[in-house]
Amino acid sequence: MVRPRIPEICEVETETIGVFSRVAGWTGFGAAWRVRGIMGEDFMPGEIVVDVGTGPGTIPLHLQRMFPLARFHGLDLGLPMLAEAQQHSARMHIPLPCICGDGTALPFQNESVDMIISFFCLHHINDPGLFLAEVDRVLREDGKLLILDFKRDIPSLFCRAMNLLWKIGFLFSPGRHGLKESIDSSWTRAEVRAALEERNLSRFMVHETRTELLVTGGLKKFHGD
């Protein structure tokens, strides 16, 4: 039986923001290559790509470096996180337009975005159906989607191992308890599928691995799943 979801507290301590920003600086390149690998295709010149829940912005910054002719944007609800993104942007000498906005009320016109990516943000959203309806609204007809997050029904052995590694890595920081809280607030494949069905969002698909949840749309790699 899947344990009940516990929404994660949204307040973020200043010290925690700094820690996550440094970690994002170390892992952003690998995460950007993972986006490219999951997509199975390149970003095309002129494509508008929005990273929802961009945090310190390192994923779209590295993608912008890899694909300089595409147009990447970072969106986050937290101004302190966007300030970190601007610092990474200046350090890497790569422009990144940053937007303060909510995933459940995306500040874009209908059918104006070519792709939306989102890494480990979905568990912060208490209405995934509303978020995905907004994604559907702003994506072009042939638009693409890649969401990756934790899943709450992760096997307990994996959960304990991941949490232990997290605690060791963040031993002396305010973020040392954050992973379990994030997993407890994440969604299951069945819950996201139900949210899609409730809103008749047929162009998105939900996948899972042992530890993660993926929501995709328009990606060649996932056609026919």
JOBEL-V17855 format. One record per residue. N is the residue number from 1. RES is the residue in one letter. SS is DSSP state (h for helix, s for strand, l for the rest). PHI is phi in whole degrees, -180 to 180 (none if undefined). OMEGA is omega in radians with two decimals (none if undefined). Layout:
N	RES	SS	PHI	OMEGA
N	RES	SS	PHI	OMEGA
This chain:
1	M	l	none	-3.13
2	V	l	-78	-3.13
3	R	l	-70	-3.12
4	P	l	-61	3.11
5	R	l	-74	3.08
6	I	l	-118	-3.12
7	P	l	-56	-3.13
8	E	l	-80	3.08
9	I	l	-64	-3.04
10	C	l	-83	-3.10
11	E	l	-67	-3.11
12	V	l	-121	3.12
13	E	l	-72	-3.11
14	T	h	-58	-3.14
15	E	h	-64	3.13
16	T	h	-65	3.12
17	I	h	-59	3.13
18	G	h	-63	3.13
19	V	h	-64	-3.12
20	F	h	-66	3.10
21	S	h	-65	3.12
22	R	h	-67	3.12
23	V	h	-62	3.11
24	A	h	-62	3.09
25	G	h	-63	3.13
26	W	h	-79	-2.99
27	T	h	-104	-3.03
28	G	h	-60	-3.12
29	F	h	-64	3.12
30	G	h	-63	3.12
31	A	h	-65	3.12
32	A	h	-64	3.09
33	W	h	-67	3.10
34	R	h	-67	3.06
35	V	h	-56	-3.13
36	R	h	-60	-3.13
37	G	h	-67	3.13
38	I	h	-67	3.13
39	M	h	-62	-3.08
40	G	l	74	3.14
41	E	l	-159	-3.12
42	D	l	-88	2.94
43	F	l	-80	-3.04
44	M	l	-91	3.11
45	P	l	-55	3.09
46	G	l	85	3.13
47	E	l	-64	3.07
48	I	s	-97	-3.08
49	V	s	-122	-3.12
50	V	s	-115	3.06
51	D	s	-97	-3.10
52	V	s	-86	-3.03
53	G	l	75	-2.99
54	T	l	-67	-3.12
55	G	l	58	-3.14
56	P	l	-75	2.97
57	G	l	77	-3.01
58	T	h	-72	3.13
59	I	h	-67	3.11
60	P	h	-64	3.10
61	L	h	-65	3.12
62	H	h	-69	3.07
63	L	h	-65	3.10
64	Q	h	-64	3.09
65	R	h	-66	-3.14
66	M	h	-71	-3.06
67	F	l	-127	-2.99
68	P	l	-65	-3.11
69	L	l	-92	2.99
70	A	l	-82	-3.08
71	R	s	-123	-3.08
72	F	s	-100	3.10
73	H	s	-132	3.06
74	G	s	-113	3.13
75	L	s	-123	3.11
76	D	s	-152	-3.14
77	L	l	-80	-3.05
78	G	l	-98	3.10
79	L	h	-62	3.09
80	P	h	-61	3.09
81	M	h	-65	3.13
82	L	h	-66	3.06
83	A	h	-64	3.07
84	E	h	-64	3.12
85	A	h	-61	3.12
86	Q	h	-67	3.08
87	Q	h	-66	3.08
88	H	h	-64	3.12
89	S	h	-61	3.13
90	A	h	-67	-3.12
91	R	h	-65	-3.10
92	M	h	-88	-3.12
93	H	l	58	3.10
94	I	l	-129	3.11
95	P	l	-66	3.05
96	L	l	-141	3.03
97	P	s	-61	-3.11
98	C	s	-113	-3.06
99	I	s	-125	3.03
100	C	s	-86	-3.08
101	G	l	-164	-3.08
102	D	s	-106	3.13
103	G	l	-62	3.14
104	T	l	-91	3.05
105	A	s	-151	-3.00
106	L	l	-63	-3.07
107	P	l	-83	3.13
108	F	l	-136	3.12
109	Q	l	-73	3.10
110	N	l	-57	3.05
111	E	l	51	-3.10
112	S	l	-117	-3.04
113	V	s	-121	-3.13
114	D	s	-86	3.13
115	M	s	-153	3.00
116	I	s	-120	3.01
117	I	s	-119	-3.14
118	S	s	-160	-3.13
119	F	s	-111	3.02
120	F	l	55	3.08
121	C	l	-119	-3.00
122	L	h	-58	-3.11
123	H	h	-70	3.07
124	H	h	-82	-3.04
125	I	l	-101	-3.06
126	N	l	-85	3.08
127	D	l	-134	-3.10
128	P	h	-62	3.11
129	G	h	-64	3.11
130	L	h	-65	3.10
131	F	h	-61	-3.11
132	L	h	-69	3.04
133	A	h	-66	3.08
134	E	h	-67	3.07
135	V	h	-60	3.13
136	D	h	-60	-3.12
137	R	h	-66	-3.01
138	V	h	-86	3.13
139	L	s	-75	3.01
140	R	s	-65	-3.08
141	E	s	-57	3.12
142	D	s	-102	-3.10
143	G	s	-69	-3.06
144	K	s	-122	-3.13
145	L	s	-137	2.99
146	L	s	-142	3.05
147	I	s	-114	3.08
148	L	s	-132	-3.10
149	D	s	-155	2.97
150	F	s	-68	2.95
151	K	l	-130	-3.01
152	R	l	-73	-3.12
153	D	l	-95	3.05
154	I	l	-59	3.10
155	P	l	-54	-3.01
156	S	h	-59	-3.14
157	L	h	-63	3.11
158	F	h	-65	-3.13
159	C	h	-61	-3.13
160	R	h	-65	-3.14
161	A	h	-65	3.13
162	M	h	-64	-3.12
163	N	h	-67	3.12
164	L	h	-64	3.12
165	L	h	-62	3.12
166	W	h	-63	-3.12
167	K	h	-63	3.10
168	I	h	-66	-3.12
169	G	h	-66	-3.09
170	F	l	-113	-2.98
171	L	l	-53	-3.04
172	F	l	-108	-3.11
173	S	l	-121	3.10
174	P	h	-65	-3.11
175	G	h	-88	-2.99
176	R	h	-68	-3.13
177	H	h	-103	-2.93
178	G	h	-69	-3.01
179	L	h	-67	-3.14
180	K	h	-62	3.11
181	E	h	-62	3.13
182	S	h	-67	3.11
183	I	h	-65	3.14
184	D	h	-64	-3.12
185	S	l	-98	-3.09
186	S	l	-82	-3.06
187	W	l	-108	3.05
188	T	l	-98	3.10
189	R	h	-60	-3.12
190	A	h	-63	-3.12
191	E	h	-67	3.13
192	V	h	-70	3.08
193	R	h	-61	3.12
194	A	h	-64	3.11
195	A	h	-64	3.09
196	L	h	-66	-3.14
197	E	h	-65	-3.12
198	E	h	-61	-3.11
199	R	l	-105	3.09
200	N	l	55	3.14
201	L	l	-98	-2.98
202	S	l	-87	-3.07
203	R	l	-89	3.11
204	F	l	-109	3.13
205	M	s	-126	-3.13
206	V	s	-116	3.14
207	H	s	-129	3.08
208	E	s	-150	2.95
209	T	l	-112	3.11
210	R	l	-63	-3.02
211	T	l	-121	-2.98
212	E	s	-133	3.09
213	L	s	-117	3.09
214	L	s	-126	2.99
215	V	s	-121	-3.06
216	T	s	-130	3.05
217	G	s	-160	3.05
218	G	l	74	-3.13
219	L	l	-93	-3.08
220	K	h	-58	-3.08
221	K	h	-62	-3.05
222	F	h	-107	3.11
223	H	l	-63	3.10
224	G	l	89	3.11
225	D	l	-68	none
